[in-house]
Amino acid sequence: MPWNIWAVGGVTQAALNYLQVPLVANGRTEQNVVGGTLQADLGQYGWRMPGARNGLALALGLERRKEWLNLDTDVSFQSFDGAGQGGPVLGIANKSLSVEELFGEIRIPLVENKPLAQALSLSASGRRSNYSTKISTDTWGLGMEWAPIKAVRFRGTAQHAVRAPNIVELYQAQGANLFGMNQDPCGTTPTATAAQCARSGVTPAQYGSGLLTNPAGQYTFIQGGNEALKPETATTMTLGVVLNPIRNLTATLDWWDIKVDDVMNNPDPSILVNQCIFAGQFCNQVHRDPQGTLWIPCGGSVTATLQNLSQLRTSGIDIGASYTMRMGGMGGFGLLFNGSYLQKAELTPFPGLGSYNCAGYFGTQCQTAVNPKWKHKVRGTWATPWNVDLAATWRHIDSVDYIGLNSSPLVNQVTPGTDSTMASRDYFDLAAAWQINKTFTLRGGINNVFDQDPPIVSSVVATVPFGSGNTWPQNYDALGRLIFLNLTMKF
């Protein structure tokens, strides 16, 4: 039936019945957790260090978790007949994953109330995990705190952490999806030579063809789970100081450094394409169709299923401060500040190919989509003597540049000016709570008082699964000003 959008009444029910198709997916997940812990203050039984007043503290535990996953999809989902699907949505048939764990933690006060050792303590923890996938992992942590005087406390930790593949990462069905790339390096206005493009399967007749570049900036890759995945491993170091120079004022400064190996992710398809063309690597994962494209439906694609390929290194400094004071008959005032400076967010997508730093950049090629170098939150509160609490908050996010502007050849690409930078954002929030009586409390407020819009970029850049609606809703207020009001009753 013809679908006529050019005439009033031209879109008939018969035309809609022909065009529209129901898409039905029925999924179920379930998790069962059984565990127990035992805690003891061993100081009650005389277990304490000679220079300490408090005794050893011990905690032991065990836990068993089991997960089930099932997803049934109809024929239309599987044949990706729905508009905008980009690829098939395939089912997952009754998969399960279980893990048994034994863990423990101990805290040892070494010295207390001594010169240059108001407090000195050590802590240690460990966990053993056995998975039904025949994977066993060990994690551990060590920590130390030293307060030479009451007003100063130093702290530090060293940890070995593990993240085993979850049930979706193991068993997600493999199928086609879409990734964003501004243009095919071998398409319209090519940025690679004909010889370089030949590595990816482009013939001399296809070189420079406008057909190779998708006007929508979307290309096809094969995604999905991998039952051969192994756990990610991380080494974490922290060093910090807590200051309490005057009454009611506390300040903290912490440096942290995290290195993660064997990161589980889908290799960025655009990097695979660029590496094949410009470096001659991973060309076995780039599959062009007879027309030379990577985007025509049921045609070419890039294989980018989940792998343990990447390495992540991130470091930064966190700053915090809080101050409270009483003002007699005017109630109590408080001021809280939390800020974070991102020094490094290096991602090595493939071993031996170098890395690029995402600090100050945004884009799907980064492990975290938006990476401002600086962000902070300042919150002021006033607890009035009239059972009303007032609060004002300032949230700041630094500006970030598109990762395509990074000098690294792994991610550098032609970038439209409209997508080059997302400007900084400052949001101001107001809130109030009135405790009417012991039963009722009325709360209300306004978030983003000045209705600040989120930064806008093209959908090619802010693409799923991170971006949506031409921005990044996880990081910015996508809905603008938000007014809320609620009444709570306790009985």
Protein Blocks (a to p, Z undefined) as FASTA:
>chain_A
ZZdfkbghkacfklmmmmpccdddddddddddddddddddfklnopacfkbmbdcddddd
dddddddddddddfklmnopaghklpacdddehiadddddddddddddfbghiahilbac
ddddddddddfkopacddddddddddfbfkbccddddddddddddfklmmoccddddddd
fbafklghiabdfklmmmnopafklgopaklpcfklpacddedddfkbccdddddddddd
dddfbghiacdddddddddehiacdddfklmmmmmmmnopaklmpccdfkopakbghiac
dddbdcdfbccddddddddddddddehjnopadddddddddfbacddfbghiapadfehi
acjkbmblbacfbdcddddddddfkopacddddddddddddfklpmbfklgccddfklmp
ccddddddddddddfblmbccddddehklopacddddfklmpcfkbgghiafklmcfklp
addddddddZZ
